[in-house]
Amino acid sequence: MTPHDRWLLRTENTTYAVRIAGEGRWAELVAWGPHGVETGPSPFDPPHRTHFITRADAAPAEYVPYGLRPFTGADLVAQRPGRERGTWWTFDSATQDGDRALRLDFTDEELGLRAALHYETVPGTDVILRWTELSCTGDEELRLERIDSAAVNIPVTDGARLTYLTGQWSQEFRRTQLELTRGRFEMASTQGVPGHAYAPWLAVQDAAEPAEGNTPTYGIALEWSGNWHLTADAEPGGAVRVRAGRVPHEGAVRLAPGATLTTPRLACAFSPEGLDGLARVWHRYERRLSGERMNRTRKVLYNSWEATGFDVDAGSQLELAEIAAGMGAELFVVDDGWFTGRHDETGGLGDWYPDPANFPDGFDHFIDRIRATGMDFGLWVEPESISPNSALHAEHPEWVYRIDGRPATLVREQLLLDLGREDVQDFVIATFDRLLGDHAVSYLKWDMNRPPTERGRPGGGPVEEQDLDAAHVAGYLRVLDHLRTRHPHVTVEGCAGGGGRIEHATLARTDVVWPSDNTAPLDRLAIQYGYLHAHAPHTMSSWVTDSPGVFDPRPRSLAFRFVTAMAGVLGIGADIRTWSAEQRAEAARWVSRYKEMRDLIHHGEVRLLGTPADATCGVQYEEEGGARIAVTAWNTGRLDGAPLVPGRAARLRLRGLDPAARYTDQHTKTVHSGAHLLHYGLPFAWTAQYDAELVVLVKQ
């Protein structure tokens, strides 16, 4: 092999080319983009000279350690305890499986380290997975201060446009953009979950090009349920280099002789069709992550939380169930408050037994009555949390994260179990097996309403040898994997105070996730707009409620709320006992329409039409083959003066249609040409009462 050899990885529509450079000291990117992009000079050709930095610092390196890259940001920082930091490895060998997978091995015999860079394409998608294995080959342990998964290099002309998802509790997934000309951008979470403030997801474009249209767009997403960071550097020479990885709680990880550490996988995606096209790449990938569960019907649920809160009793729940079933709901979920000692936030967590006082005729009798309405039955659980006055805490206080001699911080009046402990995992698994084995429960909503604060494990060995964040993630995934294997019929919803734990490891093991606790219509529309840039509609649980706006309090119709929730997986969470007969009948009509279209919404190709900042915006779903098109549309702004002043209908231009075909509106029977819909768009004569619509177009 020579330094000029290269390897090609091919996805459905893209090529990723890698070579060894630097006299065999690192791997670097040659080209990444549509098939054929590898033919011609690389956009990353190195400068002839570098001043005050090394060649590795200027290189489009795929993964390079501190030592070789001391100035512009290394992906790995390793040392022997008491020695200087730094790794100076050289290329050892390559193993390739056609154009589908690649492994590049580097060794530093002096340090006692072997690094394997892994690449794997995902069939049927334009996603390449990357991760790194680090093995201690010497007689002394290694201390790993930084353990990124991979680095991604992107050529730009005069700065990059970064698109990322930001927010806070009740305002997650807000699409945010900035232009990075020089310098560093970083986001992270140390909350034990990805968090509400930032998602471990980033899209990068050349800032000289528009965000949409035929703009090459690169994306990354980290598959990790714990602490993480992501860094983007606009480097000298016209490139942006993005690094991402997990963040150890203890600041470093010890790697014992003979041990191997595997980093989280970093999913790397490309689309030549802007941010909207990149979203479709992610959607296809997440449909593949769902596996056979992708074909499972995601049922219309009713959740009782916003109706009853902690005041759960059989009578009120059955009253709600009768009404929900009459509107077409297929699943009834009892939220917080069903278990012993749970009258408010101060008690009950950990004691997962139905409260006999709430179900005087027995819990199974209650479930039977729910199921007699024709609906399945589900429960809310928060298995990682524990109330200080619970029986579980009295029996096992050592199971809680804590630091000896330090006060415990209560968040939402609760503490957090150390799910990294095997005995805690076994308890949670046994709890699930009992609930799902003893009762006819077919749906679990797994919530987590607090981050770890005093994150310690007394008696767990020297602190510097612990890796509590990784252990918690491993425990969480072990429990989810058990659920999937032992109870395959159960639908699992992921939640962490809303959208605090949504990433690919969770999405691969759940059926749906809860993007936010905020269900107010205009607030939720903005949350879902950002969410759909990164994640697929079949994963997005959304409810119709009566909640007023938190950030945008303008009133919206019941239709607006239904069309918003129908853009993903429809649920209802309002106190439907207070709804009028007319409202219930309208709800039943929307539920019926949704059931006719949900396969298209969950499996179709998505195009985001405008933004919630526009007066009219929507989401377009196209069935494979293009036979049917569904459009969810909303009026979010001012009207045009009608009816006091004559005005024209608002229009929403569709995309990706056959201009020569004709499309019939299934409801109005109006016929549109594809050219008309592409050029002028669908008309909507909005009024104060008519502010949302679902349109279904059938191709002739």
C-alpha positions as CSV (number, residue, x, y, z in Angstrom):
1,M,0.0,0.0,0.0
2,T,1.1,3.5,-0.7
3,P,0.1,6.8,0.8
4,H,-1.9,7.5,-2.3
5,D,-4.2,4.5,-1.9
6,R,-7.8,5.2,-1.0
7,W,-10.9,3.4,-0.1
8,L,-14.5,4.1,-1.3
9,L,-17.7,3.7,0.6
10,R,-20.9,3.9,-1.3
11,T,-24.4,4.5,-0.1
12,E,-27.5,4.6,-2.3
13,N,-26.7,7.9,-3.8
14,T,-23.3,9.0,-2.3
15,T,-19.6,8.2,-2.2
16,Y,-17.3,8.7,0.7
17,A,-13.6,8.5,-0.2
18,V,-10.8,8.1,2.4
19,R,-7.0,7.8,2.1
20,I,-3.9,7.5,4.4
21,A,-1.8,10.6,4.5
22,G,1.0,12.3,6.5
23,E,3.5,9.5,5.8
24,G,1.0,7.0,7.2
25,R,0.1,8.8,10.4
26,W,-3.5,9.6,9.8
27,A,-6.5,9.0,7.5
28,E,-8.1,11.9,5.7
29,L,-11.2,12.7,3.6
30,V,-10.7,12.9,-0.1
31,A,-14.3,13.5,-1.2
32,W,-17.9,13.1,0.0
33,G,-21.0,13.7,-2.0
34,P,-22.9,12.3,-5.0
35,H,-21.6,9.3,-6.9
36,G,-18.6,10.4,-9.0
37,V,-17.5,13.2,-6.7
38,E,-14.4,11.2,-6.0
39,T,-13.2,11.7,-9.6
40,G,-11.0,14.9,-9.8
41,P,-8.8,16.8,-7.5
42,S,-9.9,16.7,-3.8
43,P,-11.3,20.0,-2.4
44,F,-9.2,19.2,0.6
45,D,-5.8,19.2,-1.2
46,P,-3.3,20.3,1.4
47,P,-1.6,23.7,1.4
48,H,2.0,23.7,0.2
49,R,3.2,25.2,3.5
50,T,1.9,25.6,6.9
51,H,3.1,28.2,9.4
52,F,2.9,27.9,13.2
53,I,0.8,24.7,12.8
54,T,1.6,21.2,11.8
55,R,0.5,19.4,8.6
56,A,-1.9,17.3,10.7
57,D,-3.5,20.5,12.1
58,A,-4.3,21.7,8.6
59,A,-5.4,18.2,7.3
60,P,-9.0,17.0,6.8
61,A,-8.2,14.2,9.2
62,E,-10.8,11.6,10.0
63,Y,-9.6,11.0,13.5
64,V,-6.3,12.2,14.9
65,P,-4.9,12.3,18.4
66,Y,-3.3,15.1,20.4
67,G,0.4,14.7,19.8
68,L,0.0,14.6,16.0
69,R,-2.5,17.5,16.1
70,P,-1.5,19.7,19.0
71,F,-3.1,23.1,18.0
72,T,-6.4,23.0,16.1
73,G,-8.3,20.4,18.0
74,A,-7.6,16.7,18.5
75,D,-10.2,13.9,18.6
76,L,-8.4,11.8,21.2
77,V,-6.4,12.8,24.2
78,A,-4.6,9.9,25.9
79,Q,-1.8,9.4,28.3
80,R,-0.3,7.0,30.8
81,P,-0.9,8.2,34.4
82,G,1.9,10.5,35.4
83,R,3.2,10.8,31.9
84,E,2.9,13.5,29.2
85,R,-0.2,13.6,27.2
86,G,0.0,12.6,23.5
87,T,-0.2,9.9,21.0
88,W,2.0,9.4,17.9
89,W,0.5,6.5,16.1
90,T,1.1,5.1,12.6
91,F,-1.2,3.3,10.1
92,D,-1.1,-0.5,10.6
93,S,-3.7,-2.2,8.4
94,A,-7.0,-1.9,6.6
95,T,-9.9,-4.3,6.3
96,Q,-12.6,-3.6,3.7
97,D,-15.9,-5.3,3.0
98,G,-16.5,-4.2,-0.6
99,D,-17.8,-0.6,-0.6
100,R,-20.0,-1.2,2.5
101,A,-17.6,-1.3,5.4
102,L,-14.1,-0.3,6.3
103,R,-11.8,-0.6,9.2
104,L,-8.5,1.3,9.5
105,D,-6.1,0.3,12.3
106,F,-3.4,2.6,13.9
107,T,-1.0,1.7,16.6
108,D,1.3,3.5,19.1
109,E,3.5,0.8,20.5
110,E,5.3,3.2,22.8
111,L,2.0,4.3,24.5
112,G,0.4,0.9,24.2
113,L,-2.7,1.9,22.2
114,R,-4.4,0.5,19.2
115,A,-7.2,2.5,17.5
116,A,-9.6,1.1,14.9
117,L,-11.6,3.6,12.8
118,H,-14.8,2.0,11.7
119,Y,-17.1,2.9,8.7
120,E,-20.3,1.2,7.8
121,T,-22.9,2.2,5.2
122,V,-26.6,1.7,6.0
123,P,-28.5,0.0,3.1
124,G,-31.3,1.9,1.5
125,T,-30.1,5.2,2.9
126,D,-27.4,7.9,2.4
127,V,-26.1,7.4,5.9
128,I,-22.6,6.3,6.9
129,L,-22.0,5.2,10.5
130,R,-18.6,5.9,12.1
131,W,-17.1,4.9,15.4
132,T,-13.8,4.2,17.0
133,E,-12.4,1.3,19.1
134,L,-9.6,2.1,21.4
135,S,-7.6,-0.8,22.9
136,C,-4.9,-0.7,25.6
137,T,-2.2,-3.0,24.3
138,G,0.5,-2.2,26.9
139,D,1.2,-3.2,30.5
140,E,-0.1,0.1,32.0
141,E,-3.5,1.5,32.0
142,L,-4.3,4.5,29.8
143,R,-6.2,7.7,30.8
144,L,-8.5,9.0,28.0
145,E,-9.4,12.6,28.5
146,R,-11.2,13.1,25.2
147,I,-12.8,10.2,23.3
148,D,-14.7,11.6,20.3
149,S,-16.4,9.2,17.9
150,A,-15.2,10.7,14.7
151,A,-14.5,14.0,12.8
152,V,-16.3,15.2,9.7
153,N,-14.7,17.6,7.2
154,I,-16.8,19.9,5.0
155,P,-15.4,22.2,2.3
156,V,-16.8,25.8,2.3
157,T,-15.8,28.9,0.4
158,D,-16.2,31.7,2.9
159,G,-17.7,30.3,6.0
160,A,-20.4,27.8,6.9
161,R,-24.1,27.9,7.8
162,L,-24.7,25.8,10.8
163,T,-28.3,24.6,11.5
164,Y,-28.9,23.1,14.9
165,L,-31.8,22.5,17.3
166,T,-32.0,24.5,20.5
167,G,-34.5,25.3,23.3
168,Q,-35.4,24.6,26.9
169,W,-38.0,22.6,28.7
170,S,-41.3,23.2,26.8
171,Q,-39.5,24.8,23.9
172,E,-37.4,22.0,22.4
173,F,-36.2,21.6,18.8
174,R,-36.2,25.2,17.8
175,R,-34.4,25.4,14.4
176,T,-31.5,27.8,14.9
177,Q,-28.9,29.0,12.4
178,L,-25.6,30.9,12.5
179,E,-22.8,31.6,10.1
180,L,-19.4,30.5,11.2
181,T,-16.6,32.3,9.3
182,R,-13.7,31.6,11.6
183,G,-13.5,30.2,15.1
184,R,-15.2,27.5,17.1
185,F,-18.9,26.6,17.8
186,E,-19.7,24.1,20.6
187,M,-22.8,22.7,22.2
188,A,-23.1,20.0,24.8
189,S,-25.1,18.4,27.6
190,T,-23.9,17.1,31.0
191,Q,-27.4,16.3,32.3
192,G,-27.1,12.6,31.8
193,V,-29.4,12.8,28.8
194,P,-29.1,14.7,25.5
195,G,-31.1,17.5,27.2
196,H,-33.6,20.1,26.3
197,A,-31.2,22.9,25.4
198,Y,-29.5,21.2,22.4
199,A,-30.0,18.1,20.3
200,P,-26.9,16.1,19.3
201,W,-27.6,16.9,15.7
202,L,-26.0,19.4,13.2
203,A,-26.4,20.4,9.6
204,V,-23.6,22.2,7.7
205,Q,-23.8,24.1,4.4
206,D,-21.6,26.5,2.5
207,A,-22.9,29.9,3.7
208,A,-22.5,31.3,0.2
209,E,-25.4,29.0,-0.9
210,P,-29.1,29.1,0.0
211,A,-30.4,26.9,2.8
212,E,-32.9,25.2,0.5
213,G,-32.9,24.1,-3.1
214,N,-30.0,22.3,-4.7
215,T,-27.5,23.1,-2.0
216,P,-25.1,20.3,-0.8
217,T,-26.0,19.7,2.8
218,Y,-24.1,17.6,5.4
219,G,-25.5,16.3,8.6
220,I,-24.3,14.4,11.7
221,A,-26.2,12.9,14.6
222,L,-24.6,11.2,17.7
223,E,-26.2,8.0,18.9
224,W,-25.8,8.5,22.6
225,S,-28.2,8.7,25.5
226,G,-25.9,10.4,28.0
227,N,-23.5,13.3,28.3
228,W,-22.2,14.6,24.9
229,H,-20.5,17.4,23.1
230,L,-20.3,18.6,19.5
231,T,-17.7,21.1,18.2
232,A,-17.4,22.8,14.8
233,D,-14.2,24.6,13.8
234,A,-14.0,26.9,10.9
235,E,-10.3,26.2,10.1
236,P,-7.7,28.0,8.1
237,G,-7.9,27.1,4.4
238,G,-11.6,27.0,3.8
239,A,-13.1,24.0,5.6
240,V,-15.2,23.2,8.6
241,R,-14.3,20.3,10.8
242,V,-17.0,18.9,13.1
243,R,-16.2,16.6,16.1
244,A,-18.7,14.8,18.3
245,G,-18.5,12.3,21.2
246,R,-19.5,11.4,24.7
247,V,-18.3,13.3,27.8
248,P,-17.3,11.2,30.8
249,H,-18.8,12.4,34.0
250,E,-15.5,11.9,35.8
251,G,-13.5,13.9,33.2
252,A,-11.6,10.9,31.9
253,V,-11.9,7.2,31.4
254,R,-9.3,4.7,32.5
255,L,-8.6,1.9,30.0
256,A,-7.0,-1.2,31.7
257,P,-4.4,-3.4,29.9
258,G,-6.3,-5.6,27.5
259,A,-9.5,-3.6,27.6
260,T,-11.2,-2.0,24.7
261,L,-13.5,1.1,24.6
262,T,-16.0,1.6,21.8
263,T,-17.2,5.1,21.2
264,P,-20.9,5.9,20.3
265,R,-21.7,5.7,16.7
266,L,-21.8,9.0,14.7
267,A,-24.3,8.9,11.8
268,C,-23.1,11.0,8.9
269,A,-25.6,12.0,6.2
270,F,-25.5,13.9,2.9
271,S,-28.2,15.4,0.6
272,P,-27.8,17.6,-2.5
273,E,-31.3,19.0,-1.8
274,G,-30.8,21.4,1.1
275,L,-32.0,21.0,4.6
276,D,-35.3,19.6,3.4
277,G,-33.6,16.9,1.5
278,L,-31.3,16.1,4.5
279,A,-34.5,15.7,6.6
280,R,-35.7,13.0,4.2
281,V,-32.3,11.2,4.5
282,W,-32.7,11.1,8.3
283,H,-36.4,9.9,8.0
284,R,-35.4,7.0,5.8
285,Y,-32.6,6.1,8.3
286,E,-35.0,6.2,11.2
287,R,-37.6,4.0,9.4
288,R,-34.8,1.5,9.0
289,L,-33.9,1.8,12.7
290,S,-37.5,0.8,13.5
291,G,-37.0,-2.5,11.8
292,E,-40.1,-4.7,11.7
293,R,-41.8,-2.3,14.2
294,M,-42.1,0.2,11.3
295,N,-45.0,-1.8,10.1
296,R,-46.8,-1.7,13.4
297,T,-49.9,0.6,13.4
298,R,-49.3,3.5,15.8
299,K,-52.6,3.7,17.5
300,V,-54.6,6.9,18.3
301,L,-54.2,7.2,22.0
302,Y,-55.9,9.1,24.8
303,N,-53.8,10.1,27.8
304,S,-55.5,11.2,31.0
305,W,-52.7,13.4,32.4
306,E,-54.1,16.8,31.5
307,A,-57.6,15.8,32.5
308,T,-56.9,14.4,35.9
309,G,-53.3,14.9,36.9
310,F,-52.5,12.9,40.0
311,D,-56.2,12.5,40.9
312,V,-56.5,9.1,39.3
313,D,-59.4,6.9,40.2
314,A,-61.3,4.2,38.4
315,G,-64.5,6.3,38.0
316,S,-63.0,9.3,36.3
317,Q,-60.7,7.3,34.1
318,L,-63.6,5.1,32.9
319,E,-65.7,8.2,32.2
320,L,-62.8,9.6,30.0
321,A,-62.4,6.2,28.4
322,E,-66.0,6.0,27.2
323,I,-65.8,9.4,25.6
324,A,-62.4,8.7,24.0
325,A,-63.6,5.5,22.6
326,G,-66.6,7.2,21.1
327,M,-64.2,9.6,19.3
328,G,-62.3,6.7,17.8
329,A,-59.3,6.4,20.2
330,E,-57.7,3.0,20.1
331,L,-55.5,3.2,23.2
332,F,-56.1,4.5,26.7
333,V,-53.0,5.5,28.8
334,V,-53.2,6.3,32.5
335,D,-50.5,8.7,33.3
336,D,-48.9,9.6,36.6
337,G,-50.8,8.9,39.8
338,W,-52.0,5.3,39.4
339,F,-49.5,3.7,41.8
340,T,-49.3,3.4,45.6
341,G,-48.4,6.7,47.5
342,R,-48.6,8.9,44.4
343,H,-51.0,11.7,45.4
344,D,-48.6,14.5,44.3
345,E,-45.0,14.9,43.3
346,T,-43.7,14.1,46.8
347,G,-44.3,10.3,46.9
348,G,-44.7,7.0,45.3
349,L,-41.9,6.7,42.8
350,G,-40.2,3.3,43.1
351,D,-43.3,1.6,44.5
352,W,-44.8,0.4,41.2
353,Y,-48.0,-1.3,42.5
354,P,-51.5,-0.1,41.6
355,D,-53.1,1.8,44.4
356,P,-56.0,-0.2,45.7
357,A,-57.7,2.9,46.9
358,N,-57.8,4.2,43.3
359,F,-59.1,0.9,41.9
360,P,-61.4,-0.6,44.6
361,D,-62.7,-3.4,42.3
362,G,-59.2,-4.4,41.4
363,F,-56.8,-3.2,38.8
364,D,-57.4,-6.0,36.4
365,H,-61.2,-5.4,36.6
366,F,-60.5,-1.7,35.7
367,I,-58.3,-2.7,32.8
368,D,-61.0,-5.1,31.6
369,R,-63.5,-2.3,31.5
370,I,-61.2,-0.1,29.6
371,R,-60.6,-2.9,27.1
372,A,-64.3,-3.5,26.8
373,T,-64.6,-0.1,25.1
374,G,-62.4,-1.5,22.3
375,M,-59.3,0.3,23.3
376,D,-55.9,-1.1,24.4
377,F,-54.5,-0.1,27.8
378,G,-51.2,1.6,28.7
379,L,-49.4,3.0,31.7
380,W,-46.9,5.9,32.4
381,V,-43.8,4.9,34.4
382,E,-40.7,6.7,35.6
383,P,-38.4,3.8,36.5
384,E,-35.2,5.7,37.0
385,S,-36.6,8.0,39.7
386,I,-37.4,7.4,43.3
387,S,-39.3,9.3,46.0
388,P,-37.3,9.8,49.3
389,N,-40.4,8.6,51.3
390,S,-41.0,5.5,49.2
391,A,-40.7,1.9,50.5
392,L,-38.0,1.3,47.8
393,H,-35.8,4.1,49.2
394,A,-36.2,2.8,52.7
395,E,-35.1,-0.6,51.6
396,H,-32.4,0.4,49.2
397,P,-31.0,3.9,49.9
398,E,-27.7,2.8,48.4
399,W,-29.3,2.6,44.9
400,V,-29.5,6.4,44.7
401,Y,-26.9,8.6,43.1
402,R,-25.2,10.3,46.1
403,I,-22.0,11.7,47.5
404,D,-21.2,10.7,51.1
405,G,-21.2,13.7,53.4
406,R,-23.0,16.0,50.9
407,P,-26.7,17.0,50.8
408,A,-28.9,15.5,48.2
409,T,-30.7,17.9,45.8
410,L,-34.3,17.2,45.2
411,V,-35.5,17.9,41.6
412,R,-39.3,17.6,41.2
413,E,-39.2,16.3,44.8
414,Q,-37.4,13.1,43.7
415,L,-34.0,11.5,43.5
416,L,-32.4,9.4,40.7
417,L,-31.6,5.7,40.8
418,D,-28.1,4.7,39.7
419,L,-29.2,2.6,36.6
420,G,-25.6,1.8,36.0
421,R,-25.8,-0.8,38.8
422,E,-26.8,-4.2,37.7
423,D,-29.0,-4.8,40.7
424,V,-31.0,-1.6,39.9
425,Q,-31.3,-2.7,36.3
426,D,-32.6,-6.1,37.5
427,F,-35.2,-4.3,39.7
428,V,-36.5,-2.3,36.8
429,I,-36.6,-5.3,34.6
430,A,-38.5,-7.3,37.2
431,T,-40.9,-4.4,37.7
432,F,-41.6,-4.3,34.0
433,D,-42.0,-8.1,33.8
434,R,-44.5,-8.0,36.7
435,L,-46.6,-5.2,35.3
436,L,-46.6,-6.5,31.8
437,G,-47.0,-10.2,32.8
438,D,-49.7,-9.7,35.5
439,H,-51.8,-7.1,33.7
440,A,-53.1,-6.6,30.2
441,V,-50.8,-3.6,29.5
442,S,-49.7,-3.1,25.9
443,Y,-48.2,0.4,26.1
444,L,-45.5,1.9,28.3
445,K,-44.6,5.6,28.5
446,W,-41.1,5.7,30.0
447,D,-40.5,9.2,31.5
448,M,-37.5,10.8,33.2
449,N,-38.1,14.1,34.9
450,R,-34.8,15.0,36.5
451,P,-31.1,15.0,35.6
452,P,-28.5,13.4,37.9
453,T,-27.1,16.0,40.4
454,E,-24.9,14.5,43.1
455,R,-23.7,11.8,40.7
456,G,-21.6,9.5,42.8
457,R,-21.5,5.8,43.8
458,P,-20.1,5.3,47.3
459,G,-18.5,1.9,47.6
460,G,-18.2,1.6,43.9
461,G,-14.4,1.7,43.8
462,P,-12.0,4.6,43.2
463,V,-13.8,7.5,41.6
464,E,-11.2,7.9,38.9
465,E,-11.9,4.3,37.8
466,Q,-15.6,4.8,37.4
467,D,-17.5,5.8,34.3
468,L,-21.0,6.5,35.7
469,D,-22.4,8.1,32.6
470,A,-21.6,5.3,30.3
471,A,-22.8,2.8,32.9
472,H,-26.1,4.5,33.1
473,V,-26.5,4.5,29.4
474,A,-25.6,0.8,29.2
475,G,-28.2,0.1,31.9
476,Y,-30.9,2.1,30.2
477,L,-30.3,0.3,26.9
478,R,-30.2,-3.1,28.6
479,V,-33.6,-2.5,30.0
480,L,-35.0,-1.3,26.7
481,D,-33.5,-4.3,24.9
482,H,-35.1,-6.6,27.5
483,L,-38.5,-4.9,26.8
484,R,-38.1,-5.4,23.1
485,T,-37.1,-9.1,23.4
486,R,-39.3,-10.2,26.3
487,H,-42.4,-8.1,25.5
488,P,-42.3,-7.5,21.7
489,H,-46.0,-6.8,21.6
490,V,-45.7,-3.8,23.9
491,T,-45.5,-0.3,22.4
492,V,-42.8,1.8,24.1
493,E,-42.8,5.6,24.2
494,G,-39.7,7.5,25.2
495,C,-39.9,10.7,27.2
496,A,-37.6,12.8,29.5
497,G,-39.6,15.7,30.7
498,G,-40.6,16.1,27.1
499,G,-37.8,15.9,24.5
500,G,-34.8,15.5,26.8
501,R,-33.7,12.1,25.6
502,I,-34.2,11.8,21.8
503,E,-31.4,10.3,19.8
504,H,-30.8,7.3,17.6
505,A,-30.1,4.8,20.4
506,T,-33.4,5.6,22.0
507,L,-35.3,5.7,18.7
508,A,-33.9,2.3,17.7
509,R,-35.6,0.8,20.8
510,T,-38.8,2.7,21.1
511,D,-41.9,3.1,18.9
512,V,-42.5,6.8,19.5
513,V,-41.1,9.6,21.5
514,W,-42.5,12.7,23.2
515,P,-40.9,15.8,21.7
516,S,-42.2,18.2,24.4
517,D,-44.5,18.6,27.4
518,N,-45.7,21.8,25.6
519,T,-48.9,20.9,23.7
520,A,-50.1,24.5,23.0
521,P,-50.9,24.7,19.3
522,L,-48.6,27.4,17.9
523,D,-45.8,26.5,20.4
524,R,-46.1,22.9,19.4
525,L,-46.1,23.7,15.7
526,A,-42.7,25.4,16.0
527,I,-41.3,22.4,18.0
528,Q,-42.5,19.9,15.5
529,Y,-41.1,21.9,12.6
530,G,-37.6,21.7,14.1
531,Y,-38.1,18.0,15.1
532,L,-39.0,17.0,11.6
533,H,-35.7,18.3,10.3
534,A,-33.9,15.6,12.3
535,H,-36.5,12.9,13.0
536,A,-39.2,11.0,11.2
537,P,-43.0,11.6,11.6
538,H,-43.7,8.0,12.7
539,T,-41.6,8.7,15.9
540,M,-43.4,11.9,16.8
541,S,-46.1,11.5,19.4
542,S,-48.4,14.6,19.5
543,W,-51.6,15.4,21.4
544,V,-54.6,17.5,21.0
545,T,-55.2,19.4,24.2
546,D,-56.8,22.6,25.5
547,S,-53.5,24.0,26.8
548,P,-53.0,27.7,26.2
549,G,-49.8,28.9,24.6
550,V,-46.7,29.3,26.7
551,F,-44.7,31.4,24.2
552,D,-47.4,32.2,21.6
553,P,-50.8,32.4,23.3
554,R,-52.9,33.3,20.3
555,P,-56.0,31.1,20.2
556,R,-56.4,28.4,17.6
557,S,-59.3,26.2,16.5
558,L,-59.8,22.6,17.4
559,A,-59.0,21.8,13.7
560,F,-55.6,23.5,14.1
561,R,-54.8,21.4,17.1
562,F,-55.9,18.2,15.3
563,V,-54.0,18.9,12.1
564,T,-50.9,19.7,14.2
565,A,-51.1,16.4,16.1
566,M,-51.9,14.5,12.9
567,A,-48.5,15.5,11.4
568,G,-47.0,12.7,13.4
569,V,-48.6,10.1,15.7
570,L,-52.0,11.4,16.8
571,G,-53.0,11.5,20.5
572,I,-55.6,13.3,22.6
573,G,-54.8,14.6,26.0
574,A,-57.5,17.2,26.8
575,D,-60.2,16.9,29.5
576,I,-62.7,15.7,26.9
577,R,-65.4,15.6,29.6
578,T,-65.7,19.4,29.1
579,W,-66.0,19.2,25.3
580,S,-69.4,19.8,23.8
581,A,-71.2,17.3,21.6
582,E,-70.2,19.3,18.6
583,Q,-66.5,19.3,19.6
584,R,-66.6,15.5,20.2
585,A,-68.2,15.0,16.8
586,E,-65.6,17.2,15.1
587,A,-62.9,15.2,16.9
588,A,-64.3,11.9,15.7
589,R,-64.2,13.2,12.1
590,W,-60.6,14.2,12.4
591,V,-59.7,10.9,14.0
592,S,-61.4,9.1,11.2
593,R,-59.6,11.1,8.5
594,Y,-56.3,10.5,10.3
595,K,-56.8,6.7,10.3
596,E,-57.3,6.8,6.6
597,M,-54.0,8.7,6.1
598,R,-51.6,7.6,8.9
599,D,-49.8,5.0,6.8
600,L,-49.0,7.7,4.3
601,I,-47.9,10.2,7.0
602,H,-45.7,7.6,8.7
603,H,-44.2,6.0,5.6
604,G,-44.2,8.8,3.0
605,E,-41.5,11.1,1.8
606,V,-41.7,14.4,3.7
607,R,-41.2,18.0,2.4
608,L,-41.4,20.9,4.8
609,L,-43.3,23.8,3.2
610,G,-42.4,27.1,4.6
611,T,-41.8,27.7,8.3
612,P,-44.1,28.6,11.3
613,A,-42.8,32.1,10.9
614,D,-44.7,32.3,7.6
615,A,-48.4,33.2,7.5
616,T,-49.1,29.8,5.8
617,C,-46.9,26.8,6.2
618,G,-47.3,23.0,5.8
619,V,-45.9,19.5,5.6
620,Q,-46.2,17.5,2.4
621,Y,-46.2,13.7,2.5
622,E,-45.8,11.7,-0.7
623,E,-46.7,8.0,-1.0
624,E,-44.1,5.8,-2.6
625,G,-44.7,5.9,-6.3
626,G,-46.5,9.3,-5.9
627,A,-50.1,8.0,-6.1
628,R,-51.3,10.0,-3.1
629,I,-50.1,13.2,-1.6
630,A,-51.2,14.5,1.9
631,V,-50.7,18.1,2.9
632,T,-51.1,19.3,6.5
633,A,-51.5,23.1,6.3
634,W,-51.8,25.9,8.9
635,N,-52.5,29.6,9.0
636,T,-50.1,31.1,11.6
637,G,-50.3,34.8,10.9
638,R,-52.5,37.6,10.0
639,L,-55.3,37.3,7.5
640,D,-55.6,39.3,4.3
641,G,-58.5,41.4,5.5
642,A,-61.3,39.1,4.4
643,P,-64.2,39.3,4.7
644,L,-64.3,43.0,5.2
645,V,-61.9,43.6,2.3
646,P,-61.8,41.3,-0.7
647,G,-58.6,39.2,-0.7
648,R,-57.1,36.3,-2.5
649,A,-56.6,32.9,-1.0
650,A,-53.2,32.1,0.5
651,R,-51.2,29.5,-1.5
652,L,-48.8,26.8,-0.5
653,R,-46.5,25.7,-3.3
654,L,-45.9,21.9,-3.3
655,R,-42.7,20.3,-4.4
656,G,-41.5,17.1,-6.1
657,L,-44.7,16.5,-8.1
658,D,-45.0,15.4,-11.7
659,P,-45.8,18.6,-13.6
660,A,-47.6,16.7,-16.4
661,A,-49.9,14.8,-14.1
662,R,-53.3,15.7,-12.7
663,Y,-54.1,15.6,-9.0
664,T,-57.7,15.4,-7.6
665,D,-58.5,16.8,-4.2
666,Q,-60.2,13.9,-2.4
667,H,-62.5,16.2,-0.5
668,T,-63.5,18.9,-2.9
669,K,-62.9,16.9,-6.1
670,T,-61.0,19.9,-7.5
671,V,-58.5,18.9,-10.2
672,H,-55.1,20.5,-10.3
673,S,-52.3,20.0,-12.7
674,G,-48.9,19.2,-11.2
675,A,-47.5,22.3,-12.9
676,H,-50.2,24.4,-11.2
677,L,-49.4,23.0,-7.7
678,L,-45.7,23.5,-8.2
679,H,-46.0,27.0,-9.7
680,Y,-49.0,28.5,-7.9
681,G,-49.7,26.1,-5.1
682,L,-52.7,24.9,-3.2
683,P,-55.2,27.6,-2.3
684,F,-56.4,28.2,1.3
685,A,-59.1,30.8,2.0
686,W,-58.2,31.2,5.7
687,T,-60.6,32.8,8.2
688,A,-60.4,33.3,11.9
689,Q,-62.3,30.0,12.3
690,Y,-60.7,28.1,9.4
691,D,-57.0,28.1,10.2
692,A,-55.8,24.6,9.4
693,E,-56.6,21.8,6.9
694,L,-55.6,18.3,5.7
695,V,-55.7,18.0,1.9
696,V,-55.4,14.6,0.2
697,L,-54.5,14.6,-3.5
698,V,-54.8,11.5,-5.7
699,K,-52.7,11.3,-8.8
700,Q,-54.7,10.5,-12.0
